[in-house]
Amino acid sequence: MFVPANARRMHTVAAAIVAMSVLGPLADAVTTSLLIGDAVVDSVVPLTYTLSAEPILLGLLVAALVEVFRFGA
């Protein structure tokens, strides 16, 4: 049975999926930039930050499904 406490937990899971899909690539870009900031290869390695739509859409889908189940509970 889907109870309101489970809905809150699943919203946390959905938020974690979206947050990791945004913060993961950001952490990679920042740490790479900090590591090679004073190196000779600094001009060769560009700072790139790209997001993938799939994890963000997955998080939004989980959140939407939670709302459907919460409404039906």
N, C-alpha and C positions, 0 to 999 in steps of 0.2 A: 504494500500500500504506500502511496506517495503522500507523505505528511509535510506540513509546512517547514519543519526543521530540515528535511531533506532538500526542500527548495532553496533554503538559504545556503546549504552546503554546495549545492550544484551551481548556484550563482557565484560562489567563491571560486569554484573550478572554472567556470566560464571566464571570470575576470582574470584568473591566473593564466589561462591559455592566451588571452588577448595581450596581457601584460608581457608575458615571455616572448611573444612574437614581435613586440615592439622593442622591449628592453634588451633582448639578446643580441640582435644586430647592432644596436647602439653601443652596447658594452664592447663588442668586438671592434667597432670602428674607433672608439675612444682609446681602448687599450693599445691597439695597433699604432695609433697616432702618437700616444705617449711613449711607446717603446722605441719608435724610430724617429722621434722628433729631432734629436740632435745627431742622428747618424748621417753618413754620407748619402745613403739611399733615400733620404727624405724627399727629394724632388722626384724620385722615380716611382715611389709608392703613393698613389693618390688616396685621399681620405674618401671612402665610399660608405654610404649608408643606404641600404635597400631594404624595403619591406616586402614580405611575401603576403599575398592576399589570402591564401588558403588557411593559415592558422587563425587569422582575424575572422574570417568567415565561419570557421569551425567554432570559435568562441561565441560568436553571435548566434549561430544555430543552436548551440547548447543552451544559451540563455533563452532563446525563443521556445525551445522544447520544455524547458523548466516552467515557463509561464503557462504553456498549454497543460502540462501535468498538474500544476498548482491550481489552475482554474477547474480542472476536472476532479480534484481531490475533495 
